[in-house]
Amino acid sequence: MDAGSLPCHVLIDGWRTVSPRFVFEGYDDAVQGEFVRPYLDAEGKLPGRIAALLVESADGLVLIDAGNGRFAPELDVGHVHDELETLGVHPWDIRCVIITHGHADHVGGLVGPRDEPAFPDARHVIHRVEAEFWSSAEAEALPNGAGLPAQTALTALLDAELLDTVEGGAHVATGVEAIEAPGHTPGHLAVVVNDAVLWAGDTFVSQLNVPHPEWVSLSDMDGRTNEATRRRLLERAAAAGLRLAGSHMPVSGTVSRTGDGYELRPSERS
């Protein structure tokens, strides 16, 4: 998935299916079913992926998120490092890692089996608000140890002096801009690559969030803020002709305005 002249590689950490009742909070088949049913598999679930993005910047390789790593052994995930190896990329080749947010399927792959940094020569970038949240007592109290992967990764990166925090928009590398996209988590980041691709992280968890940005997910920590963020990113993508892609959307494409809303026109190479 090239961003103009800048090569990008979608790294599939794993595939999974989820109930529409998780993807869309308060899902009502009588209301939303006509839009959702065409996307459901034989078991009534929505196919999706867990993905990271590798960008070949002129300043070196930039990795956006790192997948689950070892933190979801019950699932067939944790393949980002295998994907990098297939491309001939070694962990020490990565110059910068952008952490969109602290959920396990984005930060688990940042550490190795002994909790050491998996990318030892990379500067790691996270929004200050995001780092503070995952270091807080609130994150510590999340059920099912949901805060542990982020706490493990952030501690390892801080100890190794590899973590930088940013605020607002941040120029991370040539052709790579991190932008604030809060709502899914408090300090979530999205990334614009070469003014051509908008990697939205988990701001959008389904392609149906393009025509229906108001359909928030149970995984959104602040659904209404994320809805506002979606609308802002959709407007930017439509105005600038950016290709919209994300961690969990199984397709990518350009965004067009349709009356008061938007539609996703999938690219030939999705």
Residue pairs with C-beta under 8 A, 6 or more apart in sequence:
1 8
1 9
1 10
1 53
1 197
1 243
1 245
1 252
1 269
2 8
2 196
3 55
3 175
3 193
3 194
3 196
3 197
3 243
4 194
4 195
4 196
5 194
6 55
6 56
6 57
6 175
6 193
6 194
6 196
7 55
7 56
8 53
8 54
8 55
8 56
8 193
8 197
9 53
9 54
9 56
9 83
9 87
10 51
10 52
10 53
10 245
11 51
11 52
11 53
11 54
11 67
11 79
11 80
11 83
11 84
12 49
12 50
12 51
12 79
12 83
13 49
13 50
13 51
13 52
13 67
13 68
13 77
13 78
13 79
13 80
13 83
13 105
13 109
14 49
14 50
14 67
14 68
14 75
14 76
14 77
14 78
14 79
15 47
15 48
15 49
15 50
15 76
16 48
16 49
16 50
16 75
16 76
16 77
17 41
17 43
17 45
17 46
17 47
17 48
18 45
18 46
18 48
19 44
19 45
19 46
20 27
20 32
20 36
20 40
20 44
20 45
20 46
21 27
21 218
22 217
22 218
22 219
23 46
23 48
23 205
23 206
23 215
23 217
23 218
24 32
24 36
24 206
24 208
24 215
24 216
24 217
25 215
25 216
25 217
25 218
25 220
25 223
27 36
29 36
32 212
32 215
35 208
35 211
35 212
36 46
36 208
39 46
39 47
39 206
39 207
39 208
40 46
41 47
46 206
47 250
48 205
48 206
48 248
48 249
48 250
49 247
49 248
49 249
49 250
50 67
50 68
50 77
50 105
50 247
50 248
51 67
51 246
51 247
51 248
52 63
52 64
52 65
52 66
52 67
52 80
52 83
52 106
52 109
52 247
53 63
53 64
53 65
53 191
53 193
53 199
53 245
54 61
54 62
54 63
54 64
54 84
54 87
54 89
55 61
55 62
55 63
55 64
55 173
55 175
55 176
55 193
57 95
57 96
57 173
57 174
57 175
57 176
58 173
58 174
58 175
59 95
59 96
59 173
59 174
60 93
60 94
60 95
60 96
60 173
61 89
61 93
61 94
61 95
61 96
62 94
62 95
62 96
62 97
62 98
62 172
62 173
62 176
63 94
63 96
63 97
63 98
63 119
63 122
64 97
64 98
64 100
64 191
64 199
64 201
65 80
65 97
65 98
65 99
65 100
65 106
65 107
65 109
65 201
65 247
66 80
66 97
66 106
66 107
66 108
66 109
66 110
66 118
66 119
67 77
67 78
67 79
67 80
67 81
67 105
67 106
67 108
67 109
68 75
68 77
68 78
68 104
68 105
68 108
68 109
69 78
69 80
69 81
69 107
69 108
69 109
69 110
69 111
69 118
69 149
70 78
70 108
70 113
71 78
71 104
71 108
71 148
71 149
72 78
72 104
72 105
72 108
77 105
78 108
78 109
80 109
81 91
81 109
81 118
84 90
84 91
91 118
91 119
91 120
92 119
92 120
92 121
94 119
94 121
94 122
95 121
95 122
95 123
95 173
96 122
96 123
96 124
96 125
96 172
96 173
96 176
97 110
97 119
97 122
97 123
97 124
97 125
98 125
98 126
98 172
98 176
98 178
98 189
98 191
99 106
99 107
99 110
99 124
99 125
99 126
99 130
99 153
99 189
100 106
100 181
100 188
100 189
100 190
100 191
100 201
100 202
100 247
101 130
101 184
101 185
101 187
101 188
101 189
101 201
101 202
102 126
102 130
102 133
102 134
102 139
102 147
102 149
102 150
102 153
102 154
102 185
103 146
103 149
103 150
103 185
103 202
103 219
104 146
104 148
104 149
104 150
105 247
106 201
106 202
106 247
107 149
107 150
107 153
107 154
108 149
108 153
109 118
110 117
110 118
110 119
110 124
110 153
110 156
110 157
111 117
111 118
111 152
111 153
111 156
112 118
115 152
115 155
115 156
116 156
116 160
117 124
117 156
117 157
117 160
117 162
119 162
120 160
120 162
122 162
123 162
123 164
124 157
124 162
124 163
124 164
125 164
125 165
125 166
125 170
125 172
125 178
126 154
126 163
126 164
126 165
126 166
126 187
126 189
127 165
127 166
127 167
127 178
127 180
127 187
127 188
127 189
128 165
128 166
128 167
128 187
129 167
129 182
129 186
129 187
130 185
130 186
130 187
130 188
130 189
131 154
131 163
131 165
131 187
132 187
133 139
133 185
133 186
133 187
134 147
134 150
134 151
134 154
135 151
135 154
139 146
139 147
139 150
139 151
140 147
140 151
141 147
154 163
157 163
166 172
166 178
166 189
168 180
169 177
169 178
169 179
169 180
170 177
170 178
171 177
172 178
172 191
175 193
175 194
175 195
176 191
176 192
176 193
176 194
177 191
177 192
177 193
178 189
178 190
178 191
179 189
179 190
179 191
179 192
180 187
180 188
180 189
180 190
181 188
181 189
181 190
181 200
181 201
181 203
181 229
181 233
182 188
182 222
182 225
182 226
182 229
183 203
183 220
183 221
183 222
183 223
183 224
183 225
183 226
183 227
183 228
183 229
183 230
184 201
184 202
184 203
184 217
184 219
184 220
184 221
184 226
184 229
185 202
185 221
186 221
186 222
188 201
188 202
188 203
188 229
189 201
190 198
190 199
190 200
190 201
190 203
190 233
191 198
191 199
191 201
192 198
192 199
192 242
193 199
195 240
195 242
196 242
196 243
197 242
197 243
197 245
198 233
198 236
198 237
198 242
198 243
198 244
198 245
199 245
199 246
200 233
200 244
200 245
200 246
200 247
200 249
201 246
201 247
202 219
202 246
202 247
202 248
203 226
203 229
203 230
203 233
203 246
204 210
204 230
204 244
204 246
204 248
204 249
205 217
205 219
205 246
205 248
205 249
206 215
206 248
206 249
207 249
207 250
207 251
207 264
207 266
208 215
209 215
209 230
210 234
210 244
210 255
210 262
210 263
210 264
211 258
211 261
211 262
211 263
211 264
213 227
213 230
213 231
213 234
213 262
214 227
216 223
216 224
216 226
216 227
217 223
217 226
220 226
233 244
234 244
234 255
234 262
236 242
237 243
237 244
237 254
237 255
238 255
238 256
238 257
238 262
241 254
242 254
242 255
243 252
243 253
243 254
243 267
244 252
244 253
244 254
244 255
244 264
245 252
246 252
250 270
251 264
251 266
251 267
251 270
252 266
252 267
252 270
253 264
253 265
253 266
253 267
253 270
254 264
254 265
254 267
255 262
255 263
255 264
255 265
256 262
256 263
256 265
